[in-house]
Amino acid sequence: MALVSQAFFDTSVLLAGLIELGPTAESAQALFGVIAASRSKPGSQPKTAWHCCLEFYAVSTRLPPEFRLRPQDALTLVEREILERFEVRDLEPPLRLGFLRASAREGIRGGRLYDAHIAEICRQSGSRLVVTENTRDFASLERQGIRVLTAAEALGELRGR
């Protein structure tokens, strides 16, 4: 369980863990089962970003019709499955402008800014692991000693494989 409590979950895993998206979502759903069964106390919960909560709501309410959630259902999942089980973090106000300035210096463009924002929140949270289905988006964290795994890889480590 220590692996999960040290982890930071990206939107891609939140979506796959909470919405029946088919066989590719099985590992994320199994991780959510571990989280639900653990009943972690504050301070030992996995982490995510407030941005990921917003992105979960936005994406889940515009998925293809067979997967799409009604806004109220998306809200219920955010409240009951994310806010109650995760430590939700955001970039502290004094750090926001510095983050944006650094992003401009690094030439970050378009939607890559959102991934950089989530990565910075992860880094600031002290997490040692990011669980994501978009590992390329977070590869820069590996240079800072933060591991980046897919849900299947994290589940394999949790099960000792």
C-alpha positions as CSV (number, residue, x, y, z in Angstrom):
1,M,0.0,0.0,0.0
2,A,3.0,2.3,0.5
3,L,3.4,2.4,-3.3
4,V,-0.2,3.9,-3.7
5,S,0.2,6.3,-0.8
6,Q,3.4,7.8,-2.4
7,A,1.7,8.0,-5.8
8,F,0.3,11.0,-7.7
9,F,-2.5,10.0,-10.1
10,D,-3.0,11.8,-13.5
11,T,-6.3,12.4,-15.1
12,S,-5.8,9.5,-17.5
13,V,-5.8,7.0,-14.6
14,L,-8.7,8.7,-12.8
15,L,-10.8,8.3,-15.9
16,A,-9.9,4.7,-16.6
17,G,-10.2,3.8,-12.9
18,L,-13.7,5.3,-12.5
19,I,-15.4,4.8,-15.9
20,E,-15.9,1.4,-17.6
21,L,-13.8,2.0,-20.7
22,G,-13.1,-1.6,-21.6
23,P,-10.1,-4.0,-21.1
24,T,-7.5,-1.2,-21.2
25,A,-8.9,0.2,-18.0
26,E,-8.6,-3.0,-15.9
27,S,-5.3,-2.0,-14.2
28,A,-6.6,1.4,-13.3
29,Q,-9.8,0.0,-11.9
30,A,-7.8,-2.6,-9.9
31,L,-5.7,0.3,-8.4
32,F,-9.0,2.1,-7.4
33,G,-10.1,-1.1,-5.7
34,V,-6.9,-1.1,-3.7
35,I,-7.4,2.6,-2.8
36,A,-11.1,2.0,-1.8
37,A,-10.2,-1.0,0.3
38,S,-7.4,0.8,2.1
39,R,-9.5,3.6,3.7
40,S,-6.3,5.7,4.0
41,K,-6.1,8.4,6.6
42,P,-5.2,12.0,5.5
43,G,-1.5,12.2,4.9
44,S,-1.3,8.6,3.6
45,Q,-3.7,9.1,0.7
46,P,-2.5,9.1,-2.9
47,K,-2.4,12.5,-4.5
48,T,-3.8,14.2,-7.5
49,A,-4.2,17.8,-8.7
50,W,-7.3,20.0,-8.6
51,H,-6.7,20.5,-12.3
52,C,-7.1,16.7,-12.7
53,C,-10.5,16.9,-11.0
54,L,-11.6,19.6,-13.4
55,E,-10.2,17.7,-16.4
56,F,-11.9,14.5,-15.2
57,Y,-15.3,16.3,-15.1
58,A,-14.6,18.0,-18.5
59,V,-13.5,14.8,-20.3
60,S,-16.0,12.4,-18.7
61,T,-19.0,14.7,-19.8
62,R,-17.8,14.8,-23.4
63,L,-16.7,11.2,-24.0
64,P,-18.4,9.2,-26.8
65,P,-22.0,8.6,-26.0
66,E,-21.5,5.0,-24.8
67,F,-19.1,6.2,-22.1
68,R,-20.2,9.8,-21.5
69,L,-21.4,10.7,-18.0
70,R,-24.1,13.2,-17.1
71,P,-22.7,16.2,-15.3
72,Q,-24.3,15.2,-12.0
73,D,-22.8,11.7,-12.3
74,A,-19.3,13.2,-13.0
75,L,-19.7,15.5,-10.0
76,T,-20.7,12.5,-7.8
77,L,-17.6,10.6,-8.9
78,V,-15.3,13.6,-8.2
79,E,-16.9,14.0,-4.7
80,R,-17.0,10.4,-3.6
81,E,-14.2,8.7,-5.4
82,I,-11.6,11.5,-5.8
83,L,-12.1,14.1,-3.1
84,E,-12.8,11.6,-0.4
85,R,-10.0,9.2,-1.3
86,F,-7.2,11.5,-2.6
87,E,-5.2,14.4,-1.3
88,V,-6.0,17.0,-3.9
89,R,-3.3,19.5,-4.4
90,D,-2.8,22.7,-6.3
91,L,0.1,25.0,-7.0
92,E,0.4,27.5,-4.1
93,P,-0.5,31.1,-5.2
94,P,3.1,32.5,-4.6
95,L,4.5,29.8,-7.0
96,R,2.0,30.4,-9.9
97,L,3.6,33.3,-11.7
98,G,7.1,31.8,-11.3
99,F,5.8,28.5,-12.9
100,L,4.3,30.5,-15.8
101,R,7.5,32.5,-16.3
102,A,9.6,29.3,-16.3
103,S,7.3,27.7,-18.8
104,A,7.7,30.6,-21.1
105,R,11.5,30.5,-20.8
106,E,11.4,26.8,-21.6
107,G,9.3,27.4,-24.7
108,I,6.3,25.3,-23.5
109,R,3.4,25.8,-25.9
110,G,-0.3,25.1,-26.1
111,G,-1.8,22.3,-24.1
112,R,1.7,21.1,-23.0
113,L,1.3,23.8,-20.4
114,Y,-1.4,21.8,-18.6
115,D,0.9,18.7,-18.3
116,A,3.7,20.9,-17.1
117,H,1.4,22.4,-14.5
118,I,0.3,18.9,-13.3
119,A,3.9,17.8,-13.2
120,E,4.9,20.8,-11.1
121,I,2.1,20.1,-8.6
122,C,3.2,16.5,-8.4
123,R,6.8,17.7,-7.7
124,Q,5.7,20.2,-5.1
125,S,3.5,17.5,-3.4
126,G,6.6,15.4,-2.6
127,S,5.2,12.4,-4.5
128,R,7.9,9.9,-5.7
129,L,5.7,8.3,-8.4
130,V,3.3,9.4,-11.1
131,V,0.7,6.9,-12.3
132,T,-0.4,7.9,-15.8
133,E,-1.3,6.4,-19.1
134,N,0.6,9.3,-20.8
135,T,4.1,8.5,-19.6
136,R,5.7,10.7,-22.2
137,D,3.9,13.8,-20.8
138,F,5.7,13.3,-17.5
139,A,9.1,12.0,-18.5
140,S,10.8,15.2,-17.3
141,L,10.0,14.2,-13.7
142,E,12.2,11.2,-14.0
143,R,15.3,13.5,-14.1
144,Q,14.1,14.8,-10.7
145,G,13.9,11.3,-9.2
146,I,10.2,10.9,-9.6
147,R,9.2,7.6,-11.2
148,V,6.6,7.5,-14.0
149,L,4.5,4.3,-14.4
150,T,1.4,3.2,-16.2
151,A,-1.4,1.8,-14.1
152,A,-0.5,-1.7,-15.2
153,E,3.1,-1.2,-14.2
154,A,2.1,0.3,-10.8
155,L,-0.3,-2.6,-10.2
156,G,2.4,-5.1,-11.1
157,E,4.7,-3.5,-8.5
158,L,2.0,-3.5,-5.9
159,R,1.4,-7.2,-6.5
160,G,5.1,-7.9,-6.4
161,R,5.6,-8.7,-10.1
